[in-house]
Amino acid sequence: MLSTMHDEPLSLATLLRYAATTHGESTVSTWTGSGVRTMTYREMGSEAARLANALRGLGVGVGDRVGTFMWNNNEHMVAYIGVPAMGAVLHALNIRLFPEQLVYVANHAEDRVVIVDGSLVPMFAQYLPDLKTVRHVIVANGDGAALAAPEGVQVHSYTDLLAAAAGTFDYPILDEKCAAAMCYTSGTTGDPKGVVYSHRSNWLHAMQVCSPMGMGCNDSDLVLAIVPMFHANAWGLPYAALMSGANLLMPDRFLQPGPLLELIADQKPNFAAAVPTIWGGVLAALATAPQDISYLRSAVVGGSAVPPSMMRSFQEQHGVRILQAWGMTETSPLGSVAHPPAEARGESEWEFRYTQGRFPAGVQARLVGDNGTVLAHDGQAVGELQVRGPWITASYYSPEGAVVDADKFDDGWLRTGDVGTISPRGFLTLVDRAKDVIKSGGEWISSVDLENAVMAHPGVAEAAVIGVPDDKWDERPLVAIVLEANTDATAEQLREFLTGKFAKWQLPERWTFLAEVPKTSVGKFDKKRLRAQYANGDLTVTTLP
């Protein structure tokens, strides 16, 4: 028996029309360093139509890939909705990738057009000669005159193109399973891998972000989207804002703690999202130049585990609630959010907030042991997390067809590479990445637990822990430390600080002090580079008895 429901595809064109009418007075604003430039969702709808007409005039059709090489700003938001609404596929290029990786992903995706921010033209110019399929470059917020185009490539002004285009567009009716956007993993091992999101998956994911189990976005919110739009769909915030009518605030290139705090003071957002390294920098800046940021009702943090000490400091010193979330490029990205259960109050909240949270109804999860056995959700059994659901990828993209690698997929489940436990109430607690867990003398040591404990020391700004070879124990932890300014904590003092928090055999002997822990293109600790630096003898290591 079939239902009597209307068979209406979940389309981003429908979302665009809805936002431009029902939420037409909501806004997207870009910080300029001293103020904002703002457009309403109604104006954005008109500009998205002009962009669609301009791209169609350049020969872009349904399924063609349109890249963006941009900061978070108004023009990027127009492309974010306008490109998929017209049936093309948005490919937000990660401006922080290594050059060879950037060239690889643009060629692998077969981008035909790239929209480039004017401030990034000098950087993009070095890649353009190697981009095999790009035929048009559109320069927004600046002059493309300095961009020397190879033969067969035309450079256009975003402003001029849109000024000559009509402000209405006849959006096609698409199958909701059609590609809407694509994003590549950050490539910490091997080449970056492409994930292709559908109109359906983006729509359902946006509903999750809007829901109370997600981020709870609504039309009274001013959402500061610090997380880059090239980082896993900007965590779904652009589409969730259009769906809920929330106002968006874009930081553009102003991503250092000082400029961010100026932006926050001027605009007073009540919601923000960024990776832990961003919030760590903000917290350090607030320690030297205090300001009131208590109007932030919530700050979502994902990308890697949030140190409990950071969560406590924001709550107790600044009145800001850190909401921890877990996800991946492959999961669109939100997979779980750490909302405590309704009855948890006061101190009892923290045991839930320190976890990675509960899975929403659309995400199925299981733990799998080393021997392939599915483990109990009892809060004790430790295994690899595997997930599946309507906004979770079932394969990687290749021009030749879908790629289902046994190392990443298991009988229809995505192998996340994360190791952890799931409680009977469905709360996920991650112990480590499978590749980062340290096996010492046959026993596991969690690098995440060590990092969180070390970063609770008042003299420590950053701490990253890796496993290094050891003749006796196979592996032992090495702790890489960045000290706070004007502090001089020693390896001996830091190990003493850990005493009582870990078994004696888990306490690290090897310590190294750095000016900065190397980061990946999306702001995570780059443990691959740390391991290489150690192997090459580039680190000065203190070994305690």
GUVEX-980275 format. One record per residue (C-alpha): residue number from 1; x, y, z. Coordinates in steps of 0.1 Angstrom, whole numbers. Example, Ala and Ser with C-alpha at 12.3 -4.5 7.8 and 13.67 -1.06 7.14 Angstrom:
2
(rec 1; (123; -45; 78)),
(rec 2; (137; -11; 71)),
% end
This chain:
545
(rec 1; (0; 0; 0)),
(rec 2; (14; 34; -9)),
(rec 3; (7; 67; 9)),
(rec 4; (-15; 95; -5)),
(rec 5; (12; 121; 1)),
(rec 6; (23; 145; -26)),
(rec 7; (57; 133; -41)),
(rec 8; (75; 166; -38)),
(rec 9; (114; 163; -41)),
(rec 10; (134; 179; -13)),
(rec 11; (152; 206; -33)),
(rec 12; (175; 234; -24)),
(rec 13; (157; 255; -50)),
(rec 14; (126; 251; -28)),
(rec 15; (146; 261; 2)),
(rec 16; (159; 292; -16)),
(rec 17; (124; 303; -26)),
(rec 18; (112; 298; 9)),
(rec 19; (140; 317; 25)),
(rec 20; (136; 346; 1)),
(rec 21; (99; 350; 8)),
(rec 22; (89; 337; 42)),
(rec 23; (122; 349; 58)),
(rec 24; (129; 376; 33)),
(rec 25; (139; 402; 60)),
(rec 26; (164; 379; 76)),
(rec 27; (200; 388; 67)),
(rec 28; (234; 376; 59)),
(rec 29; (262; 401; 69)),
(rec 30; (299; 401; 63)),
(rec 31; (324; 418; 87)),
(rec 32; (347; 443; 70)),
(rec 33; (370; 450; 99)),
(rec 34; (350; 480; 111)),
(rec 35; (314; 472; 103)),
(rec 36; (292; 449; 82)),
(rec 37; (278; 449; 47)),
(rec 38; (244; 433; 47)),
(rec 39; (219; 417; 23)),
(rec 40; (185; 404; 31)),
(rec 41; (175; 369; 22)),
(rec 42; (151; 385; -3)),
(rec 43; (180; 403; -20)),
(rec 44; (201; 371; -18)),
(rec 45; (173; 353; -37)),
(rec 46; (176; 378; -65)),
(rec 47; (214; 377; -66)),
(rec 48; (213; 339; -66)),
(rec 49; (190; 340; -97)),
(rec 50; (215; 365; -113)),
(rec 51; (244; 342; -106)),
(rec 52; (224; 312; -120)),
(rec 53; (217; 331; -152)),
(rec 54; (253; 342; -155)),
(rec 55; (266; 306; -150)),
(rec 56; (241; 293; -175)),
(rec 57; (254; 319; -200)),
(rec 58; (289; 305; -194)),
(rec 59; (276; 270; -204)),
(rec 60; (271; 256; -169)),
(rec 61; (244; 230; -169)),
(rec 62; (228; 204; -145)),
(rec 63; (255; 183; -129)),
(rec 64; (285; 206; -138)),
(rec 65; (308; 214; -110)),
(rec 66; (313; 250; -98)),
(rec 67; (341; 256; -74)),
(rec 68; (345; 284; -49)),
(rec 69; (378; 297; -35)),
(rec 70; (365; 321; -9)),
(rec 71; (362; 333; 26)),
(rec 72; (329; 331; 45)),
(rec 73; (310; 361; 31)),
(rec 74; (278; 373; 13)),
(rec 75; (290; 363; -21)),
(rec 76; (299; 328; -10)),
(rec 77; (265; 324; 6)),
(rec 78; (249; 334; -27)),
(rec 79; (269; 307; -45)),
(rec 80; (262; 282; -17)),
(rec 81; (225; 282; -25)),
(rec 82; (224; 295; -60)),
(rec 83; (247; 269; -76)),
(rec 84; (228; 238; -63)),
(rec 85; (194; 254; -69)),
(rec 86; (202; 258; -106)),
(rec 87; (211; 221; -107)),
(rec 88; (249; 225; -108)),
(rec 89; (271; 211; -81)),
(rec 90; (288; 234; -56)),
(rec 91; (325; 225; -48)),
(rec 92; (339; 247; -20)),
(rec 93; (376; 244; -23)),
(rec 94; (397; 244; 9)),
(rec 95; (419; 274; 6)),
(rec 96; (443; 260; 32)),
(rec 97; (451; 227; 14)),
(rec 98; (487; 221; 3)),
(rec 99; (491; 232; -34)),
(rec 100; (493; 197; -48)),
(rec 101; (462; 187; -29)),
(rec 102; (442; 217; -41)),
(rec 103; (451; 209; -77)),
(rec 104; (443; 173; -71)),
(rec 105; (408; 179; -58)),
(rec 106; (398; 205; -84)),
(rec 107; (409; 182; -112)),
(rec 108; (394; 151; -96)),
(rec 109; (361; 169; -92)),
(rec 110; (364; 183; -128)),
(rec 111; (355; 219; -118)),
(rec 112; (345; 239; -149)),
(rec 113; (341; 273; -132)),
(rec 114; (357; 287; -100)),
(rec 115; (345; 318; -81)),
(rec 116; (375; 334; -64)),
(rec 117; (376; 361; -37)),
(rec 118; (396; 391; -49)),
(rec 119; (419; 389; -18)),
(rec 120; (428; 353; -27)),
(rec 121; (436; 359; -64)),
(rec 122; (474; 359; -58)),
(rec 123; (471; 325; -41)),
(rec 124; (448; 311; -67)),
(rec 125; (470; 323; -96)),
(rec 126; (497; 297; -87)),
(rec 127; (472; 269; -90)),
(rec 128; (453; 279; -121)),
(rec 129; (478; 267; -148)),
(rec 130; (475; 232; -134)),
(rec 131; (436; 231; -133)),
(rec 132; (428; 210; -163)),
(rec 133; (390; 214; -166)),
(rec 134; (385; 250; -154)),
(rec 135; (373; 272; -183)),
(rec 136; (360; 303; -164)),
(rec 137; (372; 322; -133)),
(rec 138; (348; 347; -117)),
(rec 139; (365; 372; -93)),
(rec 140; (343; 386; -65)),
(rec 141; (352; 415; -42)),
(rec 142; (382; 426; -61)),
(rec 143; (400; 430; -94)),
(rec 144; (410; 399; -115)),
(rec 145; (433; 419; -137)),
(rec 146; (463; 405; -119)),
(rec 147; (452; 369; -128)),
(rec 148; (471; 358; -158)),
(rec 149; (447; 332; -174)),
(rec 150; (461; 303; -194)),
(rec 151; (449; 298; -229)),
(rec 152; (413; 287; -230)),
(rec 153; (404; 302; -196)),
(rec 154; (384; 334; -193)),
(rec 155; (384; 357; -163)),
(rec 156; (352; 376; -154)),
(rec 157; (341; 402; -129)),
(rec 158; (314; 389; -105)),
(rec 159; (299; 423; -103)),
(rec 160; (298; 428; -141)),
(rec 161; (284; 393; -148)),
(rec 162; (256; 397; -123)),
(rec 163; (247; 432; -133)),
(rec 164; (241; 419; -168)),
(rec 165; (219; 390; -157)),
(rec 166; (182; 387; -149)),
(rec 167; (171; 387; -113)),
(rec 168; (147; 357; -118)),
(rec 169; (155; 321; -128)),
(rec 170; (134; 291; -138)),
(rec 171; (149; 266; -114)),
(rec 172; (147; 230; -128)),
(rec 173; (128; 202; -110)),
(rec 174; (154; 177; -99)),
(rec 175; (154; 143; -84)),
(rec 176; (162; 149; -47)),
(rec 177; (190; 123; -50)),
(rec 178; (209; 145; -75)),
(rec 179; (242; 159; -64)),
(rec 180; (240; 193; -48)),
(rec 181; (275; 198; -34)),
(rec 182; (307; 180; -28)),
(rec 183; (335; 183; -3)),
(rec 184; (368; 165; 1)),
(rec 185; (383; 151; 32)),
(rec 186; (414; 169; 45)),
(rec 187; (436; 141; 33)),
(rec 188; (456; 133; 64)),
(rec 189; (463; 99; 49)),
(rec 190; (467; 96; 11)),
(rec 191; (448; 118; -14)),
(rec 192; (417; 137; -2)),
(rec 193; (385; 117; -8)),
(rec 194; (354; 132; -23)),
(rec 195; (320; 131; -7)),
(rec 196; (289; 142; -28)),
(rec 197; (259; 155; -9)),
(rec 198; (224; 153; -24)),
(rec 199; (196; 178; -22)),
(rec 200; (178; 153; 0)),
(rec 201; (207; 148; 24)),
(rec 202; (214; 185; 27)),
(rec 203; (177; 192; 34)),
(rec 204; (174; 165; 60)),
(rec 205; (207; 175; 76)),
(rec 206; (195; 211; 78)),
(rec 207; (164; 199; 97)),
(rec 208; (187; 181; 122)),
(rec 209; (207; 213; 127)),
(rec 210; (175; 233; 133)),
(rec 211; (161; 207; 157)),
(rec 212; (165; 209; 195)),
(rec 213; (186; 177; 193)),
(rec 214; (209; 196; 169)),
(rec 215; (218; 233; 172)),
(rec 216; (183; 246; 177)),
(rec 217; (186; 274; 152)),
(rec 218; (156; 298; 150)),
(rec 219; (146; 332; 135)),
(rec 220; (157; 351; 166)),
(rec 221; (193; 339; 163)),
(rec 222; (223; 358; 149)),
(rec 223; (246; 329; 139)),
(rec 224; (284; 336; 137)),
(rec 225; (296; 310; 112)),
(rec 226; (334; 309; 119)),
(rec 227; (337; 273; 107)),
(rec 228; (348; 277; 70)),
(rec 229; (322; 271; 43)),
(rec 230; (347; 247; 27)),
(rec 231; (348; 226; 59)),
(rec 232; (321; 199; 57)),
(rec 233; (292; 221; 46)),
(rec 234; (301; 248; 72)),
(rec 235; (285; 222; 96)),
(rec 236; (251; 227; 78)),
(rec 237; (247; 262; 92)),
(rec 238; (240; 280; 58)),
(rec 239; (211; 258; 49)),
(rec 240; (198; 256; 85)),
(rec 241; (197; 294; 86)),
(rec 242; (177; 296; 54)),
(rec 243; (153; 270; 67)),
(rec 244; (148; 286; 101)),
(rec 245; (152; 323; 92)),
(rec 246; (182; 327; 115)),
(rec 247; (204; 357; 106)),
(rec 248; (240; 348; 94)),
(rec 249; (271; 367; 104)),
(rec 250; (302; 360; 83)),
(rec 251; (338; 368; 95)),
(rec 252; (354; 369; 60)),
(rec 253; (392; 369; 65)),
(rec 254; (391; 382; 101)),
(rec 255; (397; 349; 119)),
(rec 256; (424; 357; 145)),
(rec 257; (412; 361; 181)),
(rec 258; (416; 398; 183)),
(rec 259; (395; 406; 151)),
(rec 260; (370; 380; 161)),
(rec 261; (364; 395; 195)),
(rec 262; (360; 430; 178)),
(rec 263; (334; 415; 156)),
(rec 264; (316; 398; 185)),
(rec 265; (317; 430; 205)),
(rec 266; (302; 450; 176)),
(rec 267; (275; 426; 164)),
(rec 268; (267; 406; 195)),
(rec 269; (259; 372; 180)),
(rec 270; (241; 348; 203)),
(rec 271; (253; 316; 186)),
(rec 272; (287; 307; 170)),
(rec 273; (305; 277; 157)),
(rec 274; (342; 269; 153)),
(rec 275; (369; 243; 159)),
(rec 276; (386; 240; 193)),
(rec 277; (418; 258; 182)),
(rec 278; (398; 289; 174)),
(rec 279; (380; 289; 208)),
(rec 280; (413; 283; 225)),
(rec 281; (428; 314; 209)),
(rec 282; (397; 334; 219)),
(rec 283; (399; 322; 255)),
(rec 284; (436; 332; 257)),
(rec 285; (428; 366; 242)),
(rec 286; (400; 372; 268)),
(rec 287; (425; 364; 296)),
(rec 288; (447; 394; 286)),
(rec 289; (419; 417; 274)),
(rec 290; (386; 408; 291)),
(rec 291; (353; 417; 275)),
(rec 292; (317; 406; 280)),
(rec 293; (306; 379; 256)),
(rec 294; (278; 364; 278)),
(rec 295; (252; 372; 251)),
(rec 296; (265; 341; 233)),
(rec 297; (239; 316; 243)),
(rec 298; (259; 288; 228)),
(rec 299; (292; 281; 210)),
(rec 300; (293; 248; 191)),
(rec 301; (327; 232; 190)),
(rec 302; (336; 202; 167)),
(rec 303; (363; 189; 145)),
(rec 304; (382; 174; 175)),
(rec 305; (375; 168; 212)),
(rec 306; (370; 198; 234)),
(rec 307; (392; 200; 265)),
(rec 308; (370; 199; 296)),
(rec 309; (391; 227; 310)),
(rec 310; (381; 250; 281)),
(rec 311; (344; 242; 285)),
(rec 312; (346; 250; 322)),
(rec 313; (365; 283; 316)),
(rec 314; (340; 296; 291)),
(rec 315; (311; 287; 313)),
(rec 316; (324; 299; 346)),
(rec 317; (344; 329; 335)),
(rec 318; (324; 342; 306)),
(rec 319; (289; 327; 309)),
(rec 320; (292; 310; 275)),
(rec 321; (279; 274; 271)),
(rec 322; (302; 252; 249)),
(rec 323; (281; 226; 230)),
(rec 324; (303; 197; 219)),
(rec 325; (295; 180; 187)),
(rec 326; (309; 151; 167)),
(rec 327; (309; 145; 129)),
(rec 328; (329; 141; 97)),
(rec 329; (330; 154; 62)),
(rec 330; (314; 120; 54)),
(rec 331; (285; 126; 78)),
(rec 332; (275; 161; 64)),
(rec 333; (289; 166; 92)),
(rec 334; (267; 165; 123)),
(rec 335; (265; 130; 138)),
(rec 336; (259; 137; 175)),
(rec 337; (255; 167; 198)),
(rec 338; (261; 167; 236)),
(rec 339; (228; 180; 250)),
(rec 340; (224; 166; 286)),
(rec 341; (192; 148; 293)),
(rec 342; (164; 169; 308)),
(rec 343; (168; 158; 344)),
(rec 344; (206; 166; 345)),
(rec 345; (212; 197; 365)),
(rec 346; (243; 215; 378)),
(rec 347; (274; 193; 382)),
(rec 348; (256; 163; 368)),
(rec 349; (253; 180; 334)),
(rec 350; (290; 178; 329)),
(rec 351; (293; 141; 327)),
(rec 352; (271; 143; 296)),
(rec 353; (285; 175; 282)),
(rec 354; (320; 160; 282)),
(rec 355; (309; 133; 258)),
(rec 356; (304; 137; 221)),
(rec 357; (266; 135; 227)),
(rec 358; (237; 115; 215)),
(rec 359; (228; 105; 179)),
(rec 360; (197; 119; 163)),
(rec 361; (170; 96; 149)),
(rec 362; (186; 98; 114)),
(rec 363; (220; 84; 125)),
(rec 364; (224; 47; 132)),
(rec 365; (255; 38; 151)),
(rec 366; (273; 7; 163)),
(rec 367; (306; -3; 178)),
(rec 368; (327; -30; 163)),
(rec 369; (356; -49; 180)),
(rec 370; (389; -59; 165)),
(rec 371; (375; -93; 155)),
(rec 372; (345; -78; 138)),
(rec 373; (321; -85; 166)),
(rec 374; (293; -59; 172)),
(rec 375; (297; -47; 208)),
(rec 376; (272; -37; 234)),
(rec 377; (261; -1; 241)),
(rec 378; (269; -5; 278)),
(rec 379; (293; 24; 283)),
(rec 380; (322; 0; 288)),
(rec 381; (329; -19; 256)),
(rec 382; (354; -1; 234)),
(rec 383; (353; -4; 197)),
(rec 384; (354; 14; 164)),
(rec 385; (324; 36; 157)),
(rec 386; (305; 28; 125)),
(rec 387; (275; 49; 113)),
(rec 388; (249; 50; 85)),
(rec 389; (219; 72; 77)),
(rec 390; (203; 95; 51)),
(rec 391; (230; 122; 54)),
(rec 392; (260; 98; 57)),
(rec 393; (280; 88; 26)),
(rec 394; (280; 52; 14)),
(rec 395; (310; 56; -9)),
(rec 396; (336; 81; -22)),
(rec 397; (334; 100; -54)),
(rec 398; (354; 90; -85)),
(rec 399; (349; 101; -121)),
(rec 400; (348; 64; -129)),
(rec 401; (321; 56; -104)),
(rec 402; (315; 51; -66)),
(rec 403; (344; 38; -46)),
(rec 404; (336; 15; -16)),
(rec 405; (369; 8; 1)),
(rec 406; (368; -20; 27)),
(rec 407; (391; 1; 50)),
(rec 408; (363; 28; 51)),
(rec 409; (331; 9; 46)),
(rec 410; (318; -23; 62)),
(rec 411; (286; -39; 49)),
(rec 412; (270; -6; 43)),
(rec 413; (283; 11; 74)),
(rec 414; (309; 40; 74)),
(rec 415; (339; 31; 94)),
(rec 416; (347; 64; 111)),
(rec 417; (382; 55; 124)),
(rec 418; (371; 67; 159)),
(rec 419; (373; 45; 189)),
(rec 420; (350; 48; 218)),
(rec 421; (320; 37; 239)),
(rec 422; (283; 42; 237)),
(rec 423; (262; 43; 269)),
(rec 424; (228; 26; 273)),
(rec 425; (213; 60; 269)),
(rec 426; (230; 65; 236)),
(rec 427; (258; 89; 246)),
(rec 428; (290; 86; 225)),
(rec 429; (324; 90; 243)),
(rec 430; (354; 88; 220)),
(rec 431; (386; 75; 234)),
(rec 432; (408; 82; 204)),
(rec 433; (413; 80; 167)),
(rec 434; (421; 44; 158)),
(rec 435; (454; 56; 142)),
(rec 436; (462; 77; 173)),
(rec 437; (456; 54; 201)),
(rec 438; (489; 44; 218)),
(rec 439; (495; 7; 225)),
(rec 440; (521; 4; 252)),
(rec 441; (531; -30; 264)),
(rec 442; (498; -45; 250)),
(rec 443; (477; -19; 268)),
(rec 444; (459; 12; 253)),
(rec 445; (467; 48; 263)),
(rec 446; (442; 74; 251)),
(rec 447; (460; 104; 235)),
(rec 448; (428; 124; 239)),
(rec 449; (426; 118; 276)),
(rec 450; (463; 128; 280)),
(rec 451; (458; 160; 259)),
(rec 452; (427; 171; 279)),
(rec 453; (445; 165; 312)),
(rec 454; (476; 184; 302)),
(rec 455; (456; 213; 288)),
(rec 456; (439; 217; 322)),
(rec 457; (473; 230; 335)),
(rec 458; (471; 268; 336)),
(rec 459; (505; 272; 320)),
(rec 460; (496; 251; 289)),
(rec 461; (480; 267; 258)),
(rec 462; (481; 236; 235)),
(rec 463; (490; 200; 239)),
(rec 464; (491; 172; 214)),
(rec 465; (501; 136; 222)),
(rec 466; (514; 110; 197)),
(rec 467; (527; 75; 201)),
(rec 468; (564; 70; 193)),
(rec 469; (584; 38; 190)),
(rec 470; (599; 23; 221)),
(rec 471; (622; -7; 223)),
(rec 472; (608; -21; 255)),
(rec 473; (571; -12; 253)),
(rec 474; (565; -9; 215)),
(rec 475; (550; 26; 219)),
(rec 476; (551; 53; 244)),
(rec 477; (534; 87; 245)),
(rec 478; (552; 119; 234)),
(rec 479; (536; 151; 246)),
(rec 480; (541; 183; 225)),
(rec 481; (535; 214; 245)),
(rec 482; (528; 251; 237)),
(rec 483; (531; 271; 268)),
(rec 484; (511; 302; 277)),
(rec 485; (530; 335; 274)),
(rec 486; (552; 343; 303)),
(rec 487; (550; 308; 318)),
(rec 488; (578; 284; 323)),
(rec 489; (563; 250; 333)),
(rec 490; (588; 222; 329)),
(rec 491; (583; 186; 318)),
(rec 492; (588; 175; 354)),
(rec 493; (561; 198; 367)),
(rec 494; (536; 188; 340)),
(rec 495; (541; 151; 347)),
(rec 496; (536; 157; 384)),
(rec 497; (504; 176; 375)),
(rec 498; (492; 143; 358)),
(rec 499; (501; 121; 388)),
(rec 500; (469; 107; 403)),
(rec 501; (449; 113; 371)),
(rec 502; (465; 83; 353)),
(rec 503; (480; 50; 362)),
(rec 504; (517; 53; 368)),
(rec 505; (526; 33; 337)),
(rec 506; (505; 57; 315)),
(rec 507; (525; 88; 326)),
(rec 508; (546; 101; 297)),
(rec 509; (584; 102; 298)),
(rec 510; (589; 121; 266)),
(rec 511; (581; 158; 263)),
(rec 512; (588; 185; 236)),
(rec 513; (581; 222; 238)),
(rec 514; (570; 240; 206)),
(rec 515; (561; 275; 195)),
(rec 516; (530; 260; 178)),
(rec 517; (515; 226; 173)),
(rec 518; (512; 220; 135)),
(rec 519; (476; 221; 123)),
(rec 520; (457; 205; 94)),
(rec 521; (439; 226; 68)),
(rec 522; (408; 226; 90)),
(rec 523; (425; 235; 123)),
(rec 524; (430; 201; 139)),
(rec 525; (463; 190; 154)),
(rec 526; (484; 175; 126)),
(rec 527; (497; 144; 143)),
(rec 528; (510; 130; 110)),
(rec 529; (534; 160; 107)),
(rec 530; (544; 156; 144)),
(rec 531; (553; 120; 139)),
(rec 532; (573; 129; 108)),
(rec 533; (592; 157; 128)),
(rec 534; (600; 132; 155)),
(rec 535; (611; 105; 131)),
(rec 536; (634; 130; 113)),
(rec 537; (649; 142; 145)),
(rec 538; (635; 177; 142)),
(rec 539; (621; 178; 177)),
(rec 540; (640; 186; 209)),
(rec 541; (628; 159; 233)),
(rec 542; (632; 159; 271)),
(rec 543; (631; 123; 284)),
(rec 544; (623; 119; 321)),
(rec 545; (635; 90; 342)),
% end
